[in-house]
Amino acid sequence: MAKHYLKSADADWYRRRLNGALLIVLVAFVILGLRLFQLQVVQGEEYRRLSENNCIRLQGIDPPRGQILDRQRRLLVDNRPSFNLVMVPRDAKPVASTLKRLAASVGLDLEALKQTAERARSGYRPVVLHSDIDRDLLAAVEARRWDLPGVMVEVKALRRYVHGDSASHLLGYMGEISAEELAGGRYPGCRGGDYIGKFGIEKTCEHLLRGEPGGRQVEVDARGQVIRVLQTVDAVPGHNVVLTIDQQLQAVAERSLGDNAGAVVAVDPDNGEVLVLASRPGFDPNAFVGGINRQDWQALVENPHHPMENKAIQATYPPASTYKIVTAMAGLEEGVIDAQSRFFCPGRLRYGNRSYRCWKRGGHGRLDVVEAISQSCDVFFYHLGIKLGVDRLARYARSCGLGSRTEVGLDHEDAGLIPTAAWKKSRFGVAWQGGENLSVAIGQSYNLVTPMQMAMMIAAIGNGGTLYQPQLVRAVESADGRIIEQGGAVVKGRIAVSARHLALIQEGLWQVVQGDRGTARGIRLAGIDISGKTGTAQVFGRKGEADRKAEVADYLKDHAWFVAYAPSQAPKIAVAVIVEHGEHGASAAAPVARAVIQAYLDPEAAAAEAAIADPEPGQAPE
Amino acid sequence: MFDRRLLKNFHWGLLAATLVLAAMGVVTLYSAVNADATAAPSRLHLKQMIWYVMGLGAMVAGFTVNYKTLERWTPVLYSLCVLMLVAVLLMGKAAGGSRRWLALGPVFVQPSELAKITVALMLARHYAKEVTTRGFVLRELIWPMAITGLPFVLIVRQPDLGTAMLVLLIALSMTFFVKIERRTTIGILAFGAVALPVVWHFLKGYQKQRILTFLDPNRDPLGAGYHIIQSKIAIGSGMLTGKGFLQGTQNALRFLPEQHTDFIFSVLAEEWGFAGGVLLLVVFLLLIVWGLNVAAESREPFGIILAVGLTAMIFWHVAINIGMVMGLMPVVGVPLPFVSYGGSSLITTMLCVGLLINIRMRRFVAE
């Protein structure tokens, strides 16, 4: 409104403004032109020289990968220097004759060298002719260096797994990054040819272990030798990962499993820290360093015992009699039985038109829940199964963490399976049969669990009902020792059981080992009470089969379970053991648990026993 | 009826400059993607020629409709563009960490490119009505700030900092052209001088690092700094007359980053030397001077101010891109108009030349 006194813009005013704009444009173009003159005419010679050999190059600096340590800070995985024979094709011209001289002077196969050299993607990127060369070859190449332009020895750190195949499933292995992994965006900063963790902790902690690559700008001469370093960006070393594992205990577990296929998981019941995560047979992750060869890989993949599988979390087994803990809990909580309830076991139970056998053919007589647990009476639990039904059982199984992943933080973990009537209907289209309530009650139906789940469950039974998430990483530290992350206990939930009923179950478990008629009374330790439960998981159905005492092929033999915690009153360790085709929990699996518990709680006695059992190390007694 | 004056006032110079730049562009692009004899032959230059044909279509479209009609439709065009920018954020096609592309049926468009032109249109329309010799005071600049700020923020969110900065530069150029009142200018500068350190204080470490690297590529010797060194070697080694067509070694050996897009000038300067570089600069200068001339010859404010905005857009692209590859400017992803490979940038710049021709054609016709 008040604008009428302002002069409106006229043609002259615009012209003046446009002249100003023109001036700015001219100044800018003069600057651009002068800069061009400076680069191309004044400094042109120098830049031409630099371009002739493409003197300025970028060299990557690999960051040292973080170490992996056990809970006592014992070294599990570190790096060792290795030497690669590399060639920069542009500097090695003529490549053919350089390769010929190389082959002749150090005794390498010329054809193989040629083939490798042809894979070069660019004339300036070094191509690896031979990785991890030994000292003789290294010396030979260094001595003839002046005769071999463009050929160099590059130092590269390689992964070293100190204990070979011990804890191999936990530690994992490294491999070359795949095209999909590169494209997936989970590995920023990685390039083709980089090695990344492919399995185990190496994989799940990849982002922590890796570090950040550095590099330097260098000027090189016509032979590819560095004349000067222009700028450097240091690599940032990866973090060290301190695991919750105890390597010595791990070794005890693995030794105790011997040549059997199976798994051992031991945890601290007070916080869920995993002390042992063993799976047998194992593999040697050192074989994957620098790429595994085809035969070795075939052998691993085709081995019927699946050495690449982490049986502690990837393999599922019927829980068998260890499941009676859940059935007892459900029976007590649902009011189906109480502490005084007794059932008579004549050695079998008729249900419908079938007869269901107890493992003890002569029968157990009358027993209550504590005795039923300690003697693992099938008939007692058949009665509970009939009264409870599958769906009520499933609720308690789930509250113990069964049927869902423990979230231990490793890939490929299996959730196992806790069947319900609805599940069976949708899976098979067939209704749940009454007779199946009997087999599910003794853990022999569709139920499937992992050793890790069983370890967390028995830990919760021992600690008063708290179900923890298993922890593998205690701390993450930077290379200079600063704490980056610290592990802590994570509570997943509480088992749905009252203190009174839990005490009954604990009493039953105590009698399994410490009681006179307990199924695992053979593994008692001096001074330490153990509570546990045996299990024998049928690989094949028992019905219609003749006496199983007869020789059975190994792969048809039953799996042996043992779950335990100790000391019984205030447990410091909980263990789950599965021995594939070990036949009987008490004889095959319980001794393994005993060895682990003893080594952890009473290492001196364990050492003394080991000395007696194996006076001459390396020679197994008959 | 067709007005004969339209043809008489057609700016053949602008068309000619465009075609010359396009020709230089195809030749350089051919070299950029095919000089490496060991690599598979590339047909990118043929693809770019299709883009040129489509660009000519955009150019014709740019001068067919009377720009005064466009002025009336400007708010609609602007709103459409803002809507598209919002749509990009919600459902755009992601590539390389940012969302820039929007699928319209079978074609992908980059609304941020269109934003450069619609912001220029919208500001020109506003300033044409309000301009006085006194210059704008702060209160009067609020609306222009809103016009620019809305698309600016949307483009930053994609994130496409290069394009966002271009939109801002175009708006600033136009605003300074229509004059900011003197005390207001001083006030704004003083505020900026005070605010900058405060903002800096509140930035996070990595954000500061990013800005410092932006200002000084040498702080990142393995990334931007290395690219600039290689680019300078490529340009400098071209010397007076260049290494010749397809002879650029820096280019052929792929020492240049994005040699067919942002670093195309390095390829040209390496192969055609100072002579080629200066020729390109002269043609660009002609184009820009002619653009300002279109403004000078227009007789009504909207035409003048729009012509300035469109010319500013071309100018800033050229100055920033060439300045960057010669190590005078921070490293930003800004293409060289007409020469860099890429359809959407090409179509936008050719549409922009079409609009300049439009203003020139109708300098007597426009009321």
Interface residues (C-beta under 8 A of the other chain):
Chain A: K3 L6 K7 S8 A9 A11 W13 Y14 R15 R17 L18 A21 L22 V25 L26 A28 F29 I31 L32 G33 R35 L36 F37 L39 Q40 V41 Q43 G44 E45 E46 Y47 R48 L50 S51 E52 N54 I56 L58 R90 S122 G123 Y124 G214 G215 R216 Q217 L230 Q231 T232 V233
Chain B: V131 T132 T133 R134 S173 F177 V178 K179 N218 P221 L222 G225 Y226 I229 Q230 K232 I233 A234 I235 G236 S237 G238 M239 L240 T249 Q250 L253 R254 F255 A269 E270 G273 F274 G277 V278 L281 F284 L285 I288 V289 L292 A295 A296 R299 P301 I304 V308 T311 F315 A319 I322 G323 M326 L328
